Amino acid sequence: MSRVRGPVQMQGFSLIEVLVAIVVLSIGLLGLAALQVSGLRVGQSSFYRAQAAQLATDMADRLRANAGEARTCELALGDATPSSPTTTCERDLAEWRNRLRSLPGGNGAVDVDPVANMVTVTVQWDDSRGGGADDEAFELVTRLWGN
């Protein structure tokens, strides 16, 4: 007696199903890699901004500590760093400008308004690698001394 066998069921995965799964997994991993790169870029940009805020606050504190010379202590973005400082103000500006080199393309300016007793400290850097502008800037405006 011979038995007639019914249709045979396929077992396992086909090659096409495996390839589709690999493609879907690859697209997901590429998305994760792009997310990681974007996160690193934003993190670097925020690090630069935090460093710029700290450097601007440092210069404002230096001016507050030297209130006698602070009214005439100014430096524009295009000005050269004092090379042989003689006054406390020039030494502070030279040291501050040297510290600004920790930022990529770091530069800074100090503008004092003795009438309003206000100072504007500007820190500028190149944030193109962090996804920002080539000339990103942080500006701190504060009162230095009492009326």
C-alpha positions as CSV (number, residue, x, y, z in Angstrom):
1,M,0.0,0.0,0.0
2,S,1.3,3.2,-0.9
3,R,0.1,6.4,0.6
4,V,-0.3,9.6,-1.3
5,R,1.4,12.4,0.3
6,G,-0.1,15.9,0.5
7,P,1.7,19.1,-0.3
8,V,4.9,19.6,1.5
9,Q,5.1,22.7,3.8
10,M,8.1,25.0,3.5
11,Q,10.1,25.4,6.6
12,G,12.5,28.3,7.5
13,F,13.1,31.7,5.9
14,S,13.5,32.5,2.3
15,L,16.5,34.4,1.1
16,I,14.4,37.4,0.2
17,E,13.0,37.7,3.7
18,V,16.5,37.7,5.1
19,L,17.7,40.4,2.7
20,V,14.7,42.6,3.5
21,A,15.4,42.2,7.2
22,I,19.1,43.2,6.7
23,V,18.1,46.3,4.6
24,V,15.6,47.4,7.3
25,L,18.2,46.9,10.0
26,S,20.9,48.8,8.0
27,I,18.6,51.8,7.5
28,G,17.9,51.8,11.3
29,L,21.6,51.7,12.1
30,L,22.4,54.5,9.7
31,G,19.7,56.6,11.3
32,L,21.3,55.9,14.7
33,A,24.7,56.9,13.4
34,A,23.3,60.2,12.0
35,L,21.6,60.9,15.3
36,Q,24.9,60.3,17.2
37,V,26.8,62.7,14.8
38,S,24.2,65.3,15.2
39,G,24.3,65.0,19.0
40,L,28.1,65.4,19.0
41,R,27.8,68.5,16.9
42,V,25.2,70.1,19.1
43,G,27.2,69.1,22.2
44,Q,30.4,70.7,20.8
45,S,28.5,73.9,20.0
46,S,27.0,74.1,23.5
47,F,30.4,73.6,25.0
48,Y,31.8,76.5,23.0
49,R,28.9,78.7,24.1
50,A,29.4,77.8,27.7
51,Q,33.1,78.5,27.5
52,A,32.4,81.9,25.8
53,A,30.0,82.8,28.6
54,Q,32.6,81.9,31.2
55,L,35.3,83.9,29.5
56,A,33.0,87.0,29.2
57,T,32.1,86.7,32.9
58,D,35.8,86.4,33.7
59,M,36.6,89.7,31.9
60,A,33.7,91.5,33.6
61,D,35.0,90.3,37.0
62,R,38.5,91.5,36.1
63,L,37.1,94.9,35.3
64,R,35.1,95.0,38.6
65,A,38.3,94.1,40.5
66,N,40.2,96.9,38.8
67,A,37.5,99.7,39.1
68,G,40.1,102.5,38.9
69,E,41.3,101.6,35.4
70,A,38.1,100.0,34.2
71,R,36.6,103.2,32.8
72,T,39.4,103.4,30.2
73,C,39.9,99.7,29.6
74,E,38.6,99.0,26.1
75,L,39.6,96.7,23.3
76,A,37.8,96.3,19.9
77,L,37.5,93.1,17.9
78,G,40.0,94.2,15.3
79,D,42.6,95.6,17.8
80,A,45.8,93.8,18.5
81,T,46.4,92.1,21.8
82,P,48.6,94.3,24.0
83,S,52.1,92.8,23.5
84,S,54.0,94.4,26.3
85,P,51.3,95.4,28.9
86,T,52.3,98.0,31.5
87,T,49.0,98.6,33.3
88,T,46.8,96.1,35.1
89,C,44.1,96.7,32.5
90,E,46.5,95.8,29.6
91,R,47.7,92.7,31.5
92,D,44.1,91.6,32.0
93,L,43.2,92.2,28.4
94,A,46.3,90.4,27.1
95,E,45.7,87.4,29.4
96,W,42.0,87.3,28.5
97,R,42.8,87.4,24.8
98,N,45.2,84.5,25.2
99,R,42.5,82.5,27.0
100,L,40.2,83.2,24.1
101,R,42.5,81.1,22.0
102,S,40.9,78.0,23.6
103,L,37.9,78.7,21.3
104,P,38.3,78.0,17.6
105,G,38.9,81.4,16.0
106,G,38.4,83.0,19.4
107,N,38.4,86.8,19.6
108,G,37.0,89.3,22.1
109,A,36.2,92.9,22.6
110,V,35.5,95.2,25.6
111,D,33.5,98.4,25.3
112,V,33.1,100.5,28.4
113,D,30.5,103.3,28.7
114,P,31.7,105.4,31.7
115,V,28.6,107.6,31.6
116,A,26.2,104.8,32.1
117,N,28.6,102.7,34.2
118,M,28.1,99.8,31.8
119,V,30.4,97.5,30.0
120,T,29.8,95.2,27.0
121,V,32.1,92.2,26.7
122,T,31.9,90.3,23.4
123,V,33.3,86.9,22.8
124,Q,33.4,85.7,19.2
125,W,34.4,82.3,17.8
126,D,34.0,80.1,14.7
127,D,31.1,77.6,15.3
128,S,30.9,76.2,11.8
129,R,32.0,72.7,13.0
130,G,29.3,72.8,15.7
131,G,26.6,73.6,13.1
132,G,26.5,77.3,13.9
133,A,27.7,80.4,12.2
134,D,31.3,81.2,11.2
135,D,31.3,84.2,13.5
136,E,29.1,83.1,16.5
137,A,29.2,85.7,19.3
138,F,28.2,85.9,22.9
139,E,27.7,89.4,24.4
140,L,27.5,90.2,28.1
141,V,26.3,93.6,29.1
142,T,26.6,94.5,32.8
143,R,27.0,97.3,35.3
144,L,30.5,97.4,36.7
145,W,30.3,99.9,39.6
146,G,27.7,101.7,41.6
147,N,26.3,105.1,40.8
